[in-house]
Amino acid sequence: MRTNTGVGPAASAVRAAATTAAAAATLALITGCGKVADPYASDKESSSPTASPTPSVNPSYGTLYLAENECAAPEPGKKDVYREVPCSDPKAVARVTYRMESGKAWPFSATSCSETTDFVIDAPISLAMLEGTRATGEGYACMRNLKPPHPGDPGGGGGPRIEVGDCVHSGPKKNDTIEEVACRTKGKKNGATHKIIKILEDRFVVGGFSDPCDYKADAVFTENPMFDTDPARNDRVLCGKKL
């Protein structure tokens, strides 16, 4: 399932016959260096205690921060900041399923992440946050949690964009913004009101008696890109069944 989710994952928003909303999130890493011994130092100097090297957040796991199949752990005290760790580390929470060295992490729906991606890491911004430097370049990592829950799964409430099997909360008024939420929130305040049963790509909004959902849906939601040059055309039509 895909939606605009944050990093941790962010919820996606869609406007009925309007536009999608995007969220943003960031994650990070830092490098460190230890003290190098002086080959010309005396035996007395060499035997003196030295400071322990500062462990790197990307020690021996490869030259690329969070390459495919590598794992990440949250950085204590830093919201939405992650460092690379071995997947066997008890602190590891998610694995990289796909890595892009170009492109932007947001909007989440515009990434190349698979439908079951739980959240995405903006690599350059993450590095900059931990290193205290200015972010340069682009690139992102698509992340899948090592253990449940998986917001990217159908009905989980997250992922790059809304897919069949996902649930949304819809307001009572026509053209109200709808937001993807977990199906388990049905009956709660701002909880799930409809489940998506069918999605039609690249459809036109037309009047009359035409029903793109073949009269099998209780609600029809339309989704436009954020910058749409053809307001009559919708990227996707979402058919929703009332819960």
C-alpha positions in Angstrom: 0.0 0.0 0.0 1.2 3.5 -0.7 0.4 6.8 0.9 2.2 10.0 1.9 3.6 8.8 5.3 6.2 10.3 7.3 9.4 9.0 8.8 8.7 7.4 10.7 5.8 7.1 8.3 3.4 10.0 7.5 -0.3 9.8 6.8 -1.4 10.5 3.2 -4.1 13.0 2.5 -6.2 13.2 -0.6 -8.8 15.8 -1.5 -12.0 14.5 -3.0 -11.9 16.1 -6.5 -8.9 18.1 -5.3 -5.3 17.7 -4.5 -3.0 15.4 -2.5 -1.1 16.7 0.5 2.5 15.8 1.2 4.4 15.5 4.4 8.0 15.6 5.1 10.4 13.8 7.4 14.1 13.3 7.9 16.6 10.9 9.3 20.4 10.8 9.7 23.9 9.6 10.4 27.2 10.8 11.6 30.8 9.8 11.0 33.6 9.9 13.5 37.3 9.3 13.7 39.6 7.9 16.3 43.1 9.1 17.4 45.8 7.9 15.1 49.0 6.7 16.8 52.2 8.7 16.0 54.8 6.2 14.6 57.6 8.4 16.0 56.3 8.6 19.5 58.5 7.2 22.3 57.7 3.9 24.0 56.6 5.9 27.1 54.3 8.0 25.1 52.9 5.0 23.2 52.2 3.1 26.4 50.2 6.0 27.8 46.4 5.6 27.7 44.6 7.1 24.7 41.0 8.1 24.2 38.8 5.5 22.6 37.9 6.1 19.0 34.5 7.6 18.4 32.5 4.9 16.7 31.3 5.7 13.2 27.6 5.4 12.3 28.7 3.8 9.1 31.7 1.7 10.2 32.3 -1.4 8.1 28.9 -1.8 6.5 29.9 -0.3 3.2 30.7 3.1 1.7 27.1 4.1 1.1 24.9 5.2 4.0 22.0 2.8 4.3 22.6 0.7 1.2 20.1 -2.0 0.2 19.5 -4.7 2.9 21.3 -2.6 5.6 19.5 -1.7 8.8 18.8 1.5 10.8 18.2 2.3 14.4 16.7 5.5 15.9 19.2 8.0 17.3 18.5 8.6 21.0 17.2 12.1 21.7 16.8 13.1 18.0 13.3 12.8 16.6 13.1 11.1 13.2 16.9 10.6 13.1 18.4 7.2 12.3 21.9 5.8 12.1 23.1 2.7 10.2 23.7 -0.4 12.4 24.2 -4.1 11.8 20.8 -5.9 11.3 21.8 -8.2 14.2 21.9 -5.1 16.5 19.0 -5.3 19.1 18.4 -1.6 18.4 17.8 -2.1 14.6 14.2 -1.4 13.7 14.0 -1.3 9.9 15.8 -2.6 6.8 16.5 -0.8 3.5 14.4 -2.4 0.7 15.4 0.1 -2.0 18.0 2.8 -2.2 18.1 5.8 -4.5 21.1 8.0 -4.7 19.2 10.7 -6.5 15.7 12.2 -6.3 13.8 13.5 -3.3 12.1 11.6 -0.5 9.0 13.8 -0.5 6.3 13.7 -1.5 6.4 10.1 -0.5 4.0 9.2 -3.3 6.5 10.4 -5.9 9.3 8.1 -4.7 10.2 4.8 -6.3 9.4 2.9 -3.0 7.3 -0.2 -3.2 3.7 -0.3 -2.0 4.7 -2.1 1.2 7.3 0.5 2.3 6.7 1.6 5.9 8.6 4.8 5.8 11.4 6.7 3.9 14.6 8.2 5.0 15.9 11.4 3.4 19.6 10.5 3.4 21.4 13.9 2.8 19.2 15.7 5.4 19.7 13.0 7.9 23.5 13.1 7.5 23.4 16.8 7.9 21.3 16.7 11.0 23.7 14.5 12.9 26.9 16.0 11.5 25.8 19.6 12.1 26.4 20.5 8.4 24.4 21.8 5.5 22.6 19.1 3.5 24.0 18.6 0.0 22.7 16.3 -2.7 19.6 14.1 -2.8 18.7 10.5 -2.3 16.6 8.4 0.0 16.1 4.9 1.5 12.8 3.0 1.4 12.4 1.3 4.8 10.5 -1.8 6.0 10.1 -2.4 9.7 11.8 -5.6 11.0 8.8 -6.4 13.1 5.1 -5.5 12.9 3.3 -3.3 12.7 3.7 -2.5 9.0 2.0 0.7 8.1 2.8 -0.1 4.4 0.7 -3.2 4.3 -2.9 -2.9 3.0 -5.1 -1.3 5.7 -2.0 -0.4 7.8 -2.5 3.4 7.5 0.8 4.2 5.8 3.0 3.7 2.8 3.7 5.8 -0.2 0.1 6.2 -1.3 -3.4 4.9 -0.9 -4.0 1.4 -2.5 -6.8 -1.1 -2.7 -7.4 -2.5 0.8 -6.4 0.7 2.5 -8.9 2.7 4.6 -9.6 6.4 4.7 -11.4 8.9 6.9 -13.8 11.1 5.0 -15.5 14.2 6.3 -19.3 14.6 6.1 -19.2 17.4 3.4 -18.7 17.0 -0.3 -15.1 17.8 -1.4 -13.8 17.3 2.2 -10.2 16.2 2.4 -9.8 12.5 3.1 -6.9 11.0 4.9 -5.6 7.4 5.0 -5.9 5.8 8.4 -5.5 2.2 9.6 -8.6 0.1 9.1 -8.5 -0.9 12.8 -9.5 2.7 13.7 -13.0 2.1 12.5 -15.5 3.6 15.0 -13.0 5.9 16.6 -12.9 9.7 16.3 -11.4 10.5 12.9 -11.1 6.8 12.3 -11.7 4.8 9.2 -15.0 5.5 7.4 -14.4 3.8 4.0 -12.3 1.0 2.6 -10.9 1.3 -0.9 -12.2 -1.5 -3.1 -11.1 -0.3 -6.5 -8.7 2.3 -8.1 -8.9 3.6 -11.6 -5.8 5.2 -13.1 -5.9 8.3 -15.3 -9.6 8.9 -15.4 -11.6 12.0 -16.4 -14.2 13.5 -14.1 -17.4 13.6 -16.1 -21.0 14.5 -15.3 -24.2 12.7 -16.1 -25.0 9.2 -14.9 -21.6 7.6 -15.5 -20.3 5.8 -12.4 -16.6 4.9 -12.7 -17.0 2.4 -9.8 -19.9 0.5 -11.6 -22.3 1.3 -8.7 -20.4 -1.0 -6.4 -19.0 1.8 -4.1 -20.6 4.0 -1.5 -18.3 6.9 -2.2 -16.1 8.0 -5.1 -13.0 10.0 -4.3 -10.8 11.7 -6.9 -7.1 12.4 -6.6 -5.2 15.1 -8.5 -1.4 15.7 -8.5 -0.3 18.7 -6.5 0.5 20.6 -9.7 -2.1 19.7 -12.2 -2.2 21.3 -15.6 -5.5 19.6 -16.5 -8.0 20.1 -13.7 -10.6 18.0 -15.5 -8.3 14.9 -15.4 -7.6 13.0 -12.3 -4.6 10.8 -11.8 -6.7 8.2 -9.9 -10.3 7.6 -8.9 -10.8 5.8 -5.6 -13.9 3.7 -5.0 -14.7 3.4 -1.3 -17.0 1.0 0.5 -18.5 2.4 3.7 -17.4 0.6 6.9 
